[in-house]
Amino acid sequence: MEAKIVMEQNITKIMDHNEFCSFATVEGNRPKQRYMALYNQGLSIHLVTDRKTHKVEELEANPHVSLLLGYEKGGTKDVVEIEGTCRVSDDDELRKQIWNPEFKGMFTGPEDPDYVILKIKPVRIEYTSDSGEKHEWIE
Protein backbone atom coordinates (compact mmCIF):
# COMPACT_ATOMS: atom_id res chain seq x y z
CA MET A 1 0.00 0.00 0.00
CA GLU A 2 2.86 2.37 0.80
CA ALA A 3 4.32 1.85 -2.69
CA LYS A 4 0.98 2.88 -4.23
CA ILE A 5 0.91 6.07 -2.15
CA VAL A 6 4.46 6.95 -3.23
CA MET A 7 3.51 6.25 -6.85
CA GLU A 8 0.44 8.53 -6.54
CA GLN A 9 2.65 11.27 -5.10
CA ASN A 10 5.08 10.90 -8.01
CA ILE A 11 2.26 11.04 -10.56
CA THR A 12 0.78 14.10 -8.85
CA LYS A 13 4.14 15.84 -8.87
CA ILE A 14 4.48 15.23 -12.62
CA MET A 15 0.95 16.52 -13.29
CA ASP A 16 1.64 19.59 -11.14
CA HIS A 17 4.53 20.50 -13.47
CA ASN A 18 2.69 20.04 -16.77
CA GLU A 19 0.16 22.68 -17.75
CA PHE A 20 -1.20 20.88 -20.79
CA CYS A 21 -2.21 17.41 -21.87
CA SER A 22 -3.38 15.68 -24.97
CA PHE A 23 -7.00 14.66 -24.31
CA ALA A 24 -8.58 11.88 -26.36
CA THR A 25 -12.26 10.99 -26.59
CA VAL A 26 -14.06 8.57 -28.86
CA GLU A 27 -16.21 9.91 -31.67
CA GLY A 28 -18.10 7.06 -33.29
CA ASN A 29 -15.48 4.32 -33.24
CA ARG A 30 -12.50 6.62 -33.78
CA PRO A 31 -10.24 8.41 -31.32
CA LYS A 32 -10.30 12.20 -31.36
CA GLN A 33 -7.48 14.10 -29.70
CA ARG A 34 -6.83 17.70 -28.75
CA TYR A 35 -4.58 19.71 -26.40
CA MET A 36 -6.18 21.06 -23.26
CA ALA A 37 -5.10 22.85 -20.08
CA LEU A 38 -4.76 20.43 -17.17
CA TYR A 39 -5.95 21.15 -13.63
CA ASN A 40 -5.42 18.65 -10.89
CA GLN A 41 -5.61 18.21 -7.14
CA GLY A 42 -3.75 15.01 -6.53
CA LEU A 43 -5.27 12.41 -8.82
CA SER A 44 -8.47 14.46 -9.20
CA ILE A 45 -8.10 15.61 -12.78
CA HIS A 46 -10.12 18.43 -14.35
CA LEU A 47 -10.31 20.05 -17.75
CA VAL A 48 -12.30 23.16 -18.67
CA THR A 49 -14.56 23.30 -21.71
CA ASP A 50 -17.62 24.90 -23.21
CA ARG A 51 -20.84 22.93 -22.85
CA LYS A 52 -21.54 23.52 -26.57
CA THR A 53 -18.41 21.70 -27.82
CA HIS A 54 -18.36 18.33 -29.53
CA LYS A 55 -16.39 16.95 -26.57
CA VAL A 56 -19.51 17.05 -24.41
CA GLU A 57 -21.53 15.13 -27.01
CA GLU A 58 -18.70 12.61 -27.45
CA LEU A 59 -18.50 12.03 -23.68
CA GLU A 60 -22.24 11.52 -23.38
CA ALA A 61 -21.99 8.79 -26.03
CA ASN A 62 -18.80 7.23 -24.64
CA PRO A 63 -17.21 8.36 -21.34
CA HIS A 64 -13.88 6.56 -21.91
CA VAL A 65 -10.94 8.94 -22.28
CA SER A 66 -7.18 9.00 -22.46
CA LEU A 67 -4.73 11.72 -21.48
CA LEU A 68 -1.06 12.03 -22.36
CA LEU A 69 1.20 14.57 -20.70
CA GLY A 70 4.82 15.35 -20.13
CA TYR A 71 7.92 15.58 -22.23
CA GLU A 72 6.97 18.99 -23.53
CA LYS A 73 8.74 22.32 -23.48
CA GLY A 74 8.28 23.85 -20.06
CA GLY A 75 7.04 20.58 -18.57
CA THR A 76 8.83 17.59 -17.15
CA LYS A 77 10.68 14.96 -19.13
CA ASP A 78 8.48 12.29 -17.52
CA VAL A 79 5.63 10.89 -19.59
CA VAL A 80 2.22 10.06 -18.09
CA GLU A 81 -0.53 8.13 -19.86
CA ILE A 82 -3.92 8.11 -18.15
CA GLU A 83 -6.91 5.95 -19.01
CA GLY A 84 -10.20 6.70 -17.34
CA THR A 85 -13.75 7.81 -17.57
CA CYS A 86 -15.03 11.34 -17.76
CA ARG A 87 -18.18 13.12 -16.77
CA VAL A 88 -19.30 16.68 -17.38
CA SER A 89 -19.83 18.68 -14.20
CA ASP A 90 -21.45 22.04 -13.66
CA ASP A 91 -20.87 21.91 -9.88
CA ASP A 92 -20.80 25.56 -8.77
CA GLU A 93 -18.13 25.07 -6.09
CA LEU A 94 -15.78 23.28 -8.46
CA ARG A 95 -16.33 25.88 -11.19
CA LYS A 96 -15.48 28.69 -8.75
CA GLN A 97 -12.45 26.80 -7.48
CA ILE A 98 -11.00 26.25 -10.96
CA TRP A 99 -12.07 29.61 -12.42
CA ASN A 100 -9.22 31.65 -13.86
CA PRO A 101 -9.51 35.23 -15.17
CA GLU A 102 -7.91 33.97 -18.40
CA PHE A 103 -11.23 32.21 -19.12
CA LYS A 104 -12.89 35.63 -19.62
CA GLY A 105 -12.26 35.35 -23.36
CA MET A 106 -14.54 32.30 -23.52
CA PHE A 107 -16.94 32.70 -20.58
CA THR A 108 -18.60 35.59 -18.78
CA GLY A 109 -17.64 34.23 -15.37
CA PRO A 110 -17.81 31.13 -13.16
CA GLU A 111 -21.62 31.31 -13.30
CA ASP A 112 -21.71 31.13 -17.11
CA PRO A 113 -23.96 28.13 -17.92
CA ASP A 114 -21.67 27.10 -20.80
CA TYR A 115 -18.61 26.89 -18.50
CA VAL A 116 -18.31 23.23 -17.45
CA ILE A 117 -15.63 21.05 -15.93
CA LEU A 118 -14.64 17.66 -17.28
CA LYS A 119 -13.92 15.39 -14.31
CA ILE A 120 -11.57 12.54 -15.16
CA LYS A 121 -11.62 9.42 -12.99
CA PRO A 122 -8.38 7.52 -13.65
CA VAL A 123 -8.57 3.74 -13.80
CA ARG A 124 -5.04 3.12 -15.06
CA ILE A 125 -1.98 5.37 -15.13
CA GLU A 126 1.35 4.49 -16.63
CA TYR A 127 4.29 6.78 -16.28
CA THR A 128 7.83 6.66 -17.52
CA SER A 129 10.38 8.67 -15.60
CA ASP A 130 12.97 10.72 -17.44
CA SER A 131 15.43 7.89 -16.68
CA GLY A 132 13.22 5.49 -18.70
CA GLU A 133 11.84 3.53 -15.74
CA LYS A 134 8.17 2.50 -16.22
CA HIS A 135 5.56 2.39 -13.46
CA GLU A 136 1.87 1.43 -13.51
CA TRP A 137 -0.90 2.56 -11.19
CA ILE A 138 -4.25 0.77 -11.29
CA GLU A 139 -7.33 1.91 -9.40
DRENZALUM-946443 format. One record per residue (C-alpha): x, y, z; residue in one letter. Coordinates in pm, 1 decimal. Example, Ala and Ser with C-alpha at 12.3 -4.5 7.8 and 13.67 -1.06 7.14 Angstrom:
# DRENZALUM-946443
[r [1230.0, -450.0, 780.0], A]
[r [1367.0, -106.0, 714.0], S]
END
This chain:
# DRENZALUM-946443
[r [0.0, 0.0, 0.0], M]
[r [286.2, 236.5, 79.7], E]
[r [432.0, 184.6, -268.7], A]
[r [97.7, 287.5, -423.4], K]
[r [91.5, 607.3, -215.4], I]
[r [446.5, 694.7, -323.1], V]
[r [351.1, 625.3, -685.4], M]
[r [43.7, 852.5, -653.7], E]
[r [264.6, 1127.3, -509.8], Q]
[r [508.2, 1090.3, -800.7], N]
[r [225.7, 1103.6, -1055.9], I]
[r [77.8, 1410.0, -884.5], T]
[r [414.4, 1583.7, -887.2], K]
[r [448.2, 1522.9, -1262.3], I]
[r [94.9, 1651.9, -1329.0], M]
[r [163.9, 1959.5, -1114.0], D]
[r [452.9, 2049.7, -1346.5], H]
[r [269.5, 2004.1, -1677.1], N]
[r [15.8, 2267.5, -1775.0], E]
[r [-119.6, 2088.0, -2079.0], F]
[r [-220.8, 1740.7, -2186.9], C]
[r [-338.5, 1567.8, -2497.4], S]
[r [-700.1, 1466.5, -2431.0], F]
[r [-858.4, 1188.2, -2636.1], A]
[r [-1225.9, 1099.1, -2658.6], T]
[r [-1406.3, 856.6, -2885.7], V]
[r [-1620.9, 991.2, -3167.4], E]
[r [-1809.6, 706.0, -3329.2], G]
[r [-1547.6, 431.8, -3324.3], N]
[r [-1250.1, 661.7, -3377.9], R]
[r [-1023.9, 840.8, -3131.8], P]
[r [-1030.3, 1220.0, -3136.3], K]
[r [-748.5, 1409.8, -2970.4], Q]
[r [-682.7, 1769.7, -2874.7], R]
[r [-458.3, 1970.9, -2639.8], Y]
[r [-617.8, 2106.3, -2325.5], M]
[r [-510.3, 2284.9, -2008.3], A]
[r [-475.8, 2042.7, -1717.1], L]
[r [-595.0, 2115.5, -1362.7], Y]
[r [-542.3, 1864.5, -1088.8], N]
[r [-560.5, 1820.7, -714.4], Q]
[r [-374.7, 1500.7, -652.6], G]
[r [-527.2, 1241.1, -882.0], L]
[r [-847.4, 1446.1, -919.6], S]
[r [-810.1, 1561.2, -1278.5], I]
[r [-1011.6, 1842.6, -1434.9], H]
[r [-1031.4, 2004.8, -1775.5], L]
[r [-1230.4, 2315.9, -1867.1], V]
[r [-1455.5, 2330.1, -2170.7], T]
[r [-1762.1, 2490.1, -2320.8], D]
[r [-2084.1, 2292.7, -2285.1], R]
[r [-2153.5, 2351.9, -2656.6], K]
[r [-1840.9, 2169.9, -2782.0], T]
[r [-1835.6, 1832.8, -2952.7], H]
[r [-1638.9, 1695.5, -2657.0], K]
[r [-1950.7, 1705.2, -2441.1], V]
[r [-2152.8, 1512.7, -2701.4], E]
[r [-1870.5, 1261.5, -2744.7], E]
[r [-1849.8, 1202.9, -2367.8], L]
[r [-2224.0, 1152.3, -2338.2], E]
[r [-2198.7, 879.4, -2603.5], A]
[r [-1879.8, 723.3, -2464.4], N]
[r [-1720.8, 835.9, -2134.1], P]
[r [-1387.5, 656.3, -2190.9], H]
[r [-1093.8, 894.2, -2228.2], V]
[r [-718.0, 900.2, -2245.7], S]
[r [-472.5, 1171.8, -2148.1], L]
[r [-106.4, 1202.8, -2236.0], L]
[r [119.5, 1456.7, -2070.4], L]
[r [481.8, 1534.8, -2012.8], G]
[r [792.3, 1558.3, -2223.2], Y]
[r [697.3, 1898.9, -2353.1], E]
[r [874.3, 2232.2, -2348.0], K]
[r [827.8, 2385.2, -2005.6], G]
[r [703.7, 2057.6, -1856.5], G]
[r [882.7, 1759.1, -1714.6], T]
[r [1068.1, 1496.4, -1913.3], K]
[r [848.3, 1229.5, -1751.7], D]
[r [562.7, 1089.1, -1959.5], V]
[r [222.2, 1006.0, -1808.6], V]
[r [-53.2, 813.3, -1986.4], E]
[r [-392.4, 811.4, -1814.9], I]
[r [-691.4, 594.8, -1901.4], E]
[r [-1019.7, 670.2, -1734.3], G]
[r [-1375.1, 780.9, -1757.0], T]
[r [-1502.9, 1134.5, -1775.6], C]
[r [-1817.5, 1312.0, -1676.6], R]
[r [-1929.6, 1668.0, -1738.3], V]
[r [-1982.6, 1868.2, -1420.0], S]
[r [-2144.8, 2204.4, -1366.0], D]
[r [-2087.0, 2191.2, -988.3], D]
[r [-2079.8, 2556.1, -876.5], D]
[r [-1813.2, 2507.5, -609.0], E]
[r [-1578.2, 2328.0, -846.4], L]
[r [-1633.1, 2587.5, -1119.0], R]
[r [-1548.3, 2868.6, -874.7], K]
[r [-1244.7, 2680.4, -748.4], Q]
[r [-1100.4, 2624.6, -1096.3], I]
[r [-1207.3, 2960.9, -1242.4], W]
[r [-921.8, 3165.2, -1386.2], N]
[r [-950.8, 3522.7, -1517.4], P]
[r [-790.9, 3396.8, -1839.7], E]
[r [-1122.6, 3220.8, -1912.4], F]
[r [-1289.2, 3562.7, -1961.9], K]
[r [-1225.8, 3534.6, -2335.6], G]
[r [-1454.2, 3230.1, -2352.4], M]
[r [-1694.2, 3269.7, -2057.9], F]
[r [-1860.5, 3559.2, -1878.3], T]
[r [-1763.6, 3423.0, -1536.9], G]
[r [-1781.0, 3113.3, -1315.9], P]
[r [-2161.9, 3131.0, -1329.6], E]
[r [-2170.7, 3112.9, -1710.6], D]
[r [-2395.6, 2812.9, -1791.9], P]
[r [-2166.7, 2710.1, -2079.8], D]
[r [-1861.1, 2688.9, -1850.2], Y]
[r [-1830.8, 2322.8, -1745.3], V]
[r [-1563.2, 2105.3, -1593.1], I]
[r [-1464.0, 1766.0, -1727.7], L]
[r [-1391.9, 1539.5, -1430.9], K]
[r [-1157.2, 1253.9, -1515.6], I]
[r [-1162.4, 942.0, -1299.4], K]
[r [-838.1, 752.2, -1364.7], P]
[r [-856.7, 373.7, -1379.5], V]
[r [-504.0, 312.4, -1506.5], R]
[r [-198.0, 536.6, -1513.1], I]
[r [134.7, 448.6, -1663.3], E]
[r [429.5, 678.1, -1627.5], Y]
[r [782.7, 666.3, -1752.0], T]
[r [1038.5, 866.6, -1559.9], S]
[r [1297.2, 1072.3, -1743.9], D]
[r [1543.0, 789.2, -1668.3], S]
[r [1322.2, 549.0, -1869.8], G]
[r [1184.3, 353.3, -1574.0], E]
[r [817.2, 249.7, -1622.2], K]
[r [555.6, 239.0, -1346.4], H]
[r [186.9, 143.1, -1351.1], E]
[r [-90.2, 256.3, -1118.8], W]
[r [-425.4, 76.9, -1129.2], I]
[r [-732.8, 191.1, -939.6], E]
END
